[in-house]
Amino acid sequence: MFYSNDNGANFQINDGLFANLFAGFYTCIVMDNFGCDTTFIVEVTEKITVYLQTVAGDYEVCPGNSAFVPLIVSNFIDVGSFKTTLLYNKDLITYIGFANAHLQLEDSLNALLFPAEGKIELIWSSTAITLPDNSNIADLVFQSIDPGMSIVDWDRSAGASLYLNSTVLSIPVEYITGNVKIYNEVSFFMFGATEVCQGDMLELTPMVFSSNGDVTFLWTDPNGDTSSNEIMTINNIQTNQSGTYSLIVTDTLDCKTDASVNVIVYPTPTPAFTGQDTIFTEVPVDLDAGAGFLYYFQKTLNLSKCLFMTGREH
């Protein structure tokens, strides 16, 4: 038997299979060894497969903050149920739940967590629905741990993900991977004396050793006043300026950290006889500076707290 799909221009012997054809009309001939033939026309139509597209979005976050990774779908047509599995780097982020579920999904959307594997299963089943393209079905919420990049990927292994339509037929799906980028942590040390005497200069100096670019400073003193200077400097500090001094350091990506230090300002020692600067006497007088001080120093080089004076000394 001879077979042709080009109106007899070419024949295949004992093989009636024609593969990889383009859409269009084909004049086919089937002929035997005696030249008897049958002619007919076949239309080959183009079958377009529409894929449901699922996208795990990207998110950038400062260490310690929450990352909201959107799950975006397109061609979400006549979907009656789905089970889909996502994988993430458990060393960099921790899954804590989902938020902002689509109104048409939220009543039946559930998540199963496998933290040891860094895996999440999202399961939904209800009356079949159709969503507009680029609809967000939910945000996956992660807590960031350490700086780095974690892929949020779809598990493409057999049985890991399945979308079914209203007639329980499988829907082909295209998966697009997302990422969570965790910035560097802002870290600094605070230098400077935290115990000073009244009248001294206070100087608190931060040293930033980790950030994402340039940083700004915001000091708050015990009275609630603020300063954007890098170094907190107070000349002739007074006892009423004792208290907690707080600093917030913010980098160009709005990552920030804070620290505080408690400053104690000790009052200037006051000897017991400071109310008098001149004493006229004909008899010996004891000048007592009072107890409770660590050191005593007088012009006579007497290092005791009392000074014995005779005659008209003053």
C-alpha positions in Angstrom: 0.0 0.0 0.0 1.1 3.5 -0.8 0.2 6.6 1.2 0.5 10.3 0.3 -0.5 13.5 2.1 0.5 15.9 -0.7 -1.9 14.8 -3.5 0.4 12.1 -4.8 3.6 14.0 -5.1 5.3 11.6 -2.7 4.2 8.3 -1.3 5.1 6.3 1.8 5.1 2.5 1.4 3.1 0.6 4.0 3.2 3.5 6.4 0.2 5.7 6.8 1.6 7.8 9.7 2.4 11.5 9.0 3.9 13.3 12.0 4.9 16.9 12.8 2.3 18.4 10.5 1.5 22.1 10.4 -2.1 23.2 10.7 -3.9 23.3 7.3 -5.6 21.1 4.6 -3.9 18.0 3.2 -5.0 16.0 0.1 -4.4 12.4 1.0 -4.2 9.4 -1.4 -4.3 5.7 -0.5 -3.2 3.4 -3.4 -2.7 -0.3 -3.8 -0.4 -2.3 -6.1 -2.9 -2.2 -9.0 -3.1 1.6 -9.0 -6.6 1.7 -7.5 -6.8 4.6 -5.1 -8.9 6.7 -2.8 -8.5 10.4 -2.4 -9.7 12.5 0.5 -8.9 15.8 2.2 -7.9 16.1 5.9 -7.9 19.3 7.9 -5.2 19.5 10.6 -6.2 22.0 13.3 -3.9 23.7 15.7 -4.3 22.7 19.3 -3.2 25.4 21.7 -2.5 24.3 25.3 -3.2 27.0 27.9 -1.0 26.7 30.9 -2.1 27.9 34.3 0.8 30.1 35.4 1.9 30.3 39.1 4.5 32.8 40.1 6.3 32.9 43.5 7.2 36.6 43.8 10.4 38.2 45.0 10.8 40.1 48.3 13.6 41.9 50.0 13.8 42.3 53.8 16.0 43.4 56.6 17.2 40.7 59.1 14.6 39.9 61.7 11.7 41.3 59.7 8.9 39.4 58.0 9.0 38.7 54.2 5.7 38.5 52.4 6.1 36.5 49.2 3.1 36.8 46.9 1.8 33.8 44.9 0.5 35.2 41.6 -1.6 33.2 39.2 -2.7 33.7 35.6 -5.0 31.6 33.3 -6.6 30.4 36.5 -9.7 29.2 34.7 -12.3 26.7 35.9 -10.1 25.5 38.8 -11.9 23.3 41.3 -9.0 22.2 43.5 -5.3 22.3 43.8 -2.5 21.0 45.9 0.8 22.8 45.4 4.2 22.4 47.2 6.9 25.1 47.7 10.4 24.7 49.0 12.6 27.3 50.8 16.0 27.5 52.6 15.2 26.8 56.2 18.6 28.1 57.3 17.8 31.6 56.1 14.0 32.0 56.6 11.3 30.4 58.7 7.7 30.0 57.5 5.2 31.4 59.9 2.0 31.3 57.9 0.1 32.9 55.0 -1.8 36.2 54.8 -4.0 38.2 52.4 -5.6 35.1 50.9 -7.9 35.8 48.0 -11.5 36.3 49.0 -12.6 33.4 46.8 -10.1 31.0 48.3 -9.7 32.0 51.9 -12.5 29.9 53.4 -11.0 26.6 52.1 -7.3 27.4 51.8 -5.0 25.4 54.2 -1.3 25.1 54.6 0.7 22.0 55.8 4.2 22.8 57.1 7.2 20.5 57.0 9.9 22.7 58.8 12.6 20.1 58.9 12.5 19.9 55.1 11.8 23.5 54.4 8.6 22.6 52.6 5.0 24.0 52.5 1.9 22.4 51.0 -1.0 24.6 50.1 -4.3 22.8 49.6 -7.6 24.2 48.3 -10.9 22.6 47.1 -14.3 24.1 46.5 -16.7 25.0 43.7 -14.7 25.7 40.5 -13.7 29.4 40.0 -12.0 31.6 37.5 -9.7 34.4 38.6 -8.4 37.4 36.6 -4.8 37.2 35.4 -2.2 38.3 37.9 -4.4 37.5 40.9 -2.6 37.1 44.2 -4.0 33.9 45.8 -2.0 34.5 49.1 1.2 35.9 50.6 3.5 33.4 52.2 5.0 35.0 55.4 8.5 34.2 56.4 10.6 35.4 59.3 14.1 36.2 58.1 17.1 34.8 60.1 20.5 35.5 58.5 21.6 37.6 55.5 21.5 35.8 52.2 19.3 34.7 49.3 16.6 32.0 49.7 14.9 30.6 46.7 11.1 30.0 47.1 10.6 27.3 44.5 7.8 25.0 43.4 8.3 21.3 43.9 8.0 19.9 40.4 8.4 16.2 41.5 5.6 13.7 40.7 2.5 14.2 42.9 3.9 17.3 44.6 1.5 19.7 42.8 -1.8 19.1 41.1 -4.5 21.4 39.7 -7.9 20.0 38.7 -10.8 21.6 36.8 -14.5 21.2 37.4 -14.5 17.9 35.6 -11.6 16.6 37.6 -9.2 16.8 34.7 -5.6 17.8 35.4 -4.6 21.3 34.3 -1.1 21.9 32.9 0.9 24.4 35.0 3.9 26.6 34.4 5.9 27.4 37.5 8.1 30.5 38.1 10.5 30.6 41.0 10.7 33.4 43.5 13.4 34.7 45.9 13.7 36.2 49.4 16.7 38.5 49.7 17.8 39.2 53.3 20.0 42.3 53.6 23.0 42.6 55.9 22.4 43.4 59.5 23.1 46.9 60.9 25.5 46.5 63.8 27.5 48.9 65.9 29.4 49.3 69.2 29.1 52.2 71.6 32.2 53.7 73.0 32.5 56.3 75.8 32.5 56.7 79.6 29.0 56.1 81.1 30.0 57.6 84.5 31.2 61.2 84.5 31.5 64.0 87.0 29.4 67.2 87.0 31.0 69.7 84.7 32.9 67.2 82.6 32.4 66.5 78.9 30.3 63.5 77.9 31.2 61.9 74.6 29.4 58.8 73.3 30.8 57.4 70.0 29.2 54.7 67.9 31.3 52.5 65.6 29.3 50.9 62.8 30.9 47.6 61.6 28.0 46.2 59.4 25.4 48.0 57.3 24.0 48.3 53.7 25.6 51.4 52.6 25.7 54.8 54.4 24.0 55.2 57.7 22.2 58.0 59.6 22.1 58.5 63.4 19.2 59.5 65.7 20.0 60.1 69.3 17.4 60.6 72.0 18.5 62.0 75.4 16.8 61.5 78.8 14.6 64.6 78.2 13.3 63.3 74.9 15.4 65.8 72.8 16.9 64.3 69.6 20.1 64.8 67.6 21.2 63.5 64.2 24.9 64.0 65.0 27.1 60.9 64.8 28.7 61.5 68.2 26.7 62.5 71.3 28.8 65.3 72.9 27.7 67.4 75.9 30.1 69.9 77.4 29.8 70.9 81.1 27.3 68.1 81.8 25.0 68.5 84.8 23.4 66.0 87.2 20.0 66.6 85.6 21.3 65.2 82.4 21.8 61.7 83.9 19.6 59.0 82.4 19.2 56.8 79.3 20.7 57.9 76.0 19.3 55.9 73.0 20.7 55.7 69.4 19.0 54.4 66.3 21.3 53.7 63.3 19.6 53.4 59.9 21.2 52.5 56.5 20.2 53.3 53.0 17.9 50.3 52.7 16.0 51.4 55.8 17.5 48.5 57.9 18.1 49.7 61.4 19.1 48.7 64.8 19.2 50.5 68.2 21.0 50.5 71.5 21.0 52.6 74.6 23.3 53.4 77.5 22.6 54.7 81.0 24.8 57.7 81.9 25.4 58.6 85.5 26.5 62.2 86.3 28.0 62.5 89.8 27.6 65.9 91.6 30.7 67.9 92.4 31.9 67.2 96.0 31.0 70.1 98.4 33.1 70.4 101.7 31.1 71.2 104.8 32.7 74.7 105.3 32.1 76.1 101.8 29.7 78.6 103.2 32.7 80.5 104.6 35.7 81.7 102.6 37.3 83.9 105.4 37.5 83.1 109.2 39.0 85.7 111.7 39.9 84.0 114.9 42.3 84.5 117.9 42.1 80.8 118.9 42.8 77.6 117.1 40.0 76.5 114.7 39.3 73.1 113.1 38.1 73.2 109.5 36.2 69.9 108.8 35.4 69.1 105.2 33.0 66.4 106.2 33.1 62.7 105.9 32.2 60.4 102.9 34.8 61.7 100.3 37.5 59.5 98.8 40.3 62.0 98.8 41.1 65.3 100.5 43.7 67.8 99.3 44.5 71.2 100.9 47.1 73.9 100.2 48.9 72.8 103.3 49.4 69.4 101.6 47.5 67.9 104.6 45.6 64.9 103.2 43.3 64.5 106.2 39.7 65.8 106.2 40.4 68.2 109.1 42.7 71.3 109.1 43.9 72.7 112.4 44.6 76.4 112.3 46.1 78.7 115.0 46.7 82.5 115.3 45.1 84.7 112.6 45.4 82.2 109.8 42.6 82.4 107.3 
